[in-house]
Structure formats: structure tokens, C-alpha cells
Amino acid sequence: MRKSAVFLLMVLISVAATVGATEPAAEKAAPTPGADSSQGIPLPDLGKISGKVTQTMNASGYTYIEVDTGEGLVWAAGPATVVQVGDTVETSSGFPMVNFHSATLDRTFDEIRFVSVIQVWSPKGGDSESAPADTQAAPDPSVSGIERAEGGHTVAEIIESRTKLSGSKVKLRGVVVKLNTGIMGRNWVHLSDGTVGPNGEKEITLTTEEIPAVGSTVLVHGTVAIDRDFGASYQYSVLIEDAAVTVE
């Protein structure tokens, strides 16, 4: 019994830190288990939520969404995310509550699930990496004349030698051909340098905190990661993570 109580206490503390960091005190802690429904009773965790957004609102740095899962409507709340009604989303598995009252919104949710990630992709079934209103692309970027970074690699070399380079720091130069911002807490840059991988790959994707303009030539330093699966079709055989990007 004591171990169960300690585990439950740890879960409640985690929820309070994740969901209520900037909310008023009434929302900084999860309701006490065993209280009546007006205080918030934990629900069974149904895992990830996916479907179309039917309502959305922001409050105190968090985004609230109502999702039509095809089997019913579910409310979820997570980190501030660019999302619109009609977007298709998938959330991380979260902490579910009954009759949760948001003091900021002055609203009580019959059921809501607090999640750490809200993933958004095209409402029209397009590129699963894209997010409406924050995607930029160059239709025919010029990648001719790109010089190899001194002591660095080309896009083709990294793709071809990804297993050998996994976990290694690399440097490369290229042109930004597509940019997705604010997805899963990071920006996604598609880079091309005119070289072609063994299976016809013409670009490589990197994650970064920077937002380089599409069409700009950049110098990149980052770590090679392979076989990365973020869920919701965000799957990469090779990726450059936590990249430092310098526009030249």
C-alpha cells in the first residue's frame, strides 16, 4: 500500500509540473484521488488521442483542443501549439481527469487529458511533417554551386554512411528547401546541397531552434541520428538533431 501511495504521489507531482507551470494555483496540482467528482477523479488512461480538432483555445501558455476521434469527442490540453479547427492531430499519452476546472478559462471540463505533446499535420492529408500556417517551401530552389563545408560531409555522404555516422557530430553546407516550425517543440529544416543519396534522396532533415529562411544557404553542425520514430508518421531513417544553423 505504501509503495502504491508513493507512486501515485509521484504521478500527481509530475502532472502538476507539466500542465500547470503557468496556471493559477488552483490548476498547479492535480485533484486529490478519492475526492468527489467536483474535485476531479482520474480516468483510465486511453493512451494517445488522434483525430480532427473541433474546438481549440489557448490559456496561460497552453493549448486546449477538442478532438473528434471517430468514436467520440475528447478534450486534451498540452503545450502551446499552432492548431486550428479542422486540423488532424495526435497527442502523446497523457493524464486523464474528470470534472477539471480551469480557473484561467473559468470553465469546467467533464473529461480532459493532460498531454506533453500535440502533433499537428495537414488537414487535407498532405505531408505528415507539415503544420498548417507555419510551413514554408521553395518550389524550385537552386542548389548548384554549393561548396562542401571544410572538414564536413555532403547530404549524400551522410545518408549513405548513416549507420557509421550514427551518434557522431557532423558539419555540412546546403540550401534550406523547406521549413516547418513549432512541431513537437522544435523546427524542422529540409536541406539540400545538390548531391543525391543511394536511393535518390536529394535532401536531409534536421531539427533546430533556429528558423533559417527558405532559400538561404546555411552551415550546419549537428548530431546524426538514425531510425527515429516520433509517431504520427514522423519516421526518419536518418536525421540531424539539435543542429546549430548559421546563415551564410
C-alpha positions in Angstrom: 0.0 0.0 0.0 2.8 2.4 0.9 4.5 1.8 -2.4 1.3 2.4 -4.3 0.7 5.7 -2.4 4.3 6.9 -3.2 3.8 6.1 -6.9 0.5 7.9 -7.1 2.0 10.9 -5.4 4.9 11.0 -7.9 2.3 10.9 -10.8 0.4 13.8 -9.4 3.5 15.9 -8.9 4.5 15.2 -12.5 1.2 16.3 -13.8 1.3 19.5 -11.7 4.7 20.4 -13.1 3.8 19.6 -16.7 0.4 21.1 -17.1 0.2 23.9 -14.5 3.5 25.6 -14.8 2.0 29.0 -15.5 -1.6 28.4 -14.5 -3.1 29.8 -11.3 -2.5 27.9 -8.1 -5.8 26.1 -8.4 -4.5 24.5 -11.6 -1.0 23.7 -10.5 -1.8 20.5 -8.7 -3.9 17.6 -9.8 -7.0 17.0 -7.8 -6.7 14.5 -4.9 -7.6 10.9 -5.8 -10.6 9.7 -4.0 -12.3 13.1 -3.8 -15.8 13.5 -5.2 -16.3 14.2 -8.9 -16.3 18.0 -8.4 -12.6 17.7 -7.3 -11.5 15.7 -10.3 -11.3 11.9 -10.5 -8.6 10.1 -12.5 -9.9 8.3 -15.6 -8.4 5.2 -17.1 -5.5 6.2 -19.4 -6.6 5.6 -23.0 -3.2 6.3 -24.5 -2.8 8.5 -27.5 -5.6 10.6 -28.9 -5.9 11.2 -32.7 -8.5 12.8 -34.9 -9.8 16.2 -36.1 -9.9 19.3 -34.0 -13.4 20.6 -33.4 -12.6 23.3 -30.9 -9.4 25.0 -29.7 -8.4 27.7 -27.3 -5.2 29.0 -25.6 -4.7 30.0 -22.0 -1.5 30.7 -20.0 0.9 29.2 -22.5 -1.2 26.0 -23.0 -3.4 24.9 -25.8 -6.8 23.2 -25.2 -8.3 21.1 -28.0 -11.5 19.1 -28.5 -10.8 16.1 -30.8 -13.2 14.0 -32.8 -11.6 10.6 -32.6 -14.2 9.0 -34.8 -15.5 7.2 -31.6 -16.4 10.4 -29.7 -15.2 13.8 -28.6 -12.2 14.1 -26.3 -10.7 17.2 -24.7 -6.9 17.4 -24.2 -4.5 20.2 -23.0 -0.8 20.5 -23.8 2.0 22.9 -24.5 1.1 25.9 -26.7 0.8 24.7 -30.3 -0.3 26.2 -33.6 -3.5 24.4 -34.3 -6.8 25.3 -36.0 -10.3 23.8 -36.2 -10.2 21.1 -38.9 -6.5 20.1 -38.3 -5.7 16.5 -37.7 -3.7 15.9 -34.5 -2.3 13.2 -32.4 -1.3 13.6 -28.8 1.1 11.8 -26.5 -0.5 9.6 -23.9 -1.5 11.8 -21.0 -3.0 12.1 -17.6 -6.8 11.9 -17.7 -9.1 13.8 -15.3 -12.9 14.1 -14.7 -14.6 17.4 -13.9 -11.4 19.5 -14.1 -11.9 23.2 -13.5 -9.7 25.7 -15.3 -9.6 29.0 -13.3 -8.0 30.8 -16.3 -10.8 29.8 -18.7 -13.4 29.8 -16.0 -14.6 26.5 -17.4 -15.1 23.0 -16.1 -14.3 20.1 -18.4 -16.3 17.0 -17.9 -13.3 15.0 -19.0 -9.9 16.2 -20.1 -6.5 14.6 -20.7 -3.2 16.5 -20.0 -0.6 15.7 -22.6 3.1 16.6 -23.1 2.9 16.8 -26.9 0.3 17.8 -29.5 1.4 16.8 -33.0 -0.3 18.5 -35.9 -0.3 17.7 -39.6 -2.1 18.6 -42.8 -5.9 18.6 -42.5 -6.0 17.6 -46.2 -3.9 14.5 -45.8 -0.7 16.0 -47.2 2.8 15.8 -45.9 2.7 14.4 -42.4 5.5 16.6 -41.3 3.7 19.8 -42.3 1.7 22.1 -40.0 -0.9 24.5 -41.3 0.1 28.2 -41.1 3.8 27.6 -40.3 5.2 25.7 -43.3 7.4 27.4 -45.9 8.8 25.8 -49.0 10.7 26.8 -52.1 9.2 25.3 -55.2 12.4 25.0 -57.2 15.4 26.0 -55.0 18.8 26.5 -56.6 21.3 24.1 -55.1 24.0 24.4 -57.8 27.5 25.5 -56.8 27.2 24.6 -53.1 30.7 24.0 -51.8 31.4 21.3 -49.3 32.0 22.6 -45.8 35.6 22.4 -44.8 36.1 19.1 -43.0 32.4 18.3 -43.5 30.1 16.0 -45.3 27.6 16.2 -48.1 24.0 15.3 -47.8 24.5 12.1 -49.9 27.5 11.0 -47.8 25.6 11.3 -44.5 22.6 9.4 -45.9 24.8 6.7 -47.4 27.0 6.4 -44.3 24.3 7.0 -41.7 24.9 3.8 -39.7 28.6 4.5 -39.4 27.9 8.2 -38.5 25.1 7.5 -36.0 25.7 9.5 -32.9 28.6 11.5 -34.5 28.8 15.3 -34.8 28.8 16.3 -38.5 29.1 19.5 -40.4 27.6 20.3 -43.8 26.5 23.2 -46.0 23.3 23.4 -48.0 20.2 25.3 -49.1 17.0 25.4 -47.0 14.3 24.0 -49.3 11.5 23.6 -46.8 10.8 24.7 -43.2 8.3 23.5 -40.6 8.2 25.4 -37.3 6.9 24.7 -33.9 6.2 21.0 -34.3 6.9 18.8 -31.2 8.7 21.7 -29.7 11.3 22.1 -32.5 11.8 23.4 -36.0 12.3 21.1 -38.9 14.6 22.2 -41.8 14.9 20.3 -45.0 18.4 20.8 -46.5 19.8 20.1 -50.0 23.2 20.6 -51.5 22.8 19.1 -55.0 24.1 15.7 -54.1 22.0 12.6 -54.4 21.8 9.6 -52.0 22.0 6.0 -52.9 18.2 5.7 -53.3 17.7 9.1 -55.0 17.4 11.2 -51.8 18.0 14.8 -52.6 17.6 16.3 -49.1 18.1 15.6 -45.4 16.0 16.8 -42.4 17.4 18.5 -39.3 15.9 19.7 -36.1 17.0 23.0 -34.7 15.9 26.0 -32.5 16.8 28.4 -35.3 14.5 29.5 -38.1 16.5 30.0 -41.3 14.7 31.4 -44.3 13.7 29.1 -47.1 16.2 29.5 -50.0 19.1 30.6 -47.7 22.5 28.9 -47.7 23.4 27.6 -44.3 26.3 26.0 -42.4 25.0 23.2 -40.1 26.6 21.5 -37.1 24.6 18.7 -35.6 24.4 15.0 -34.4 23.4 12.2 -36.7 20.5 10.0 -35.5 19.1 7.0 -37.4 15.8 5.1 -37.3 13.9 7.8 -35.4 10.2 7.3 -35.0 8.3 10.2 -33.3 4.8 8.7 -34.0 2.1 10.1 -36.3 4.2 9.1 -39.4 7.2 11.2 -38.3 9.7 8.5 -39.2 13.3 9.1 -40.4 16.0 6.6 -41.5 18.5 9.5 -40.8 18.1 12.8 -39.1 20.4 15.6 -37.9 19.3 16.6 -34.4 19.9 19.7 -32.2 21.6 21.4 -35.1 23.3 24.8 -34.9 22.4 26.7 -38.1 24.4 29.6 -39.4 23.1 31.6 -42.4 25.9 32.5 -44.8 
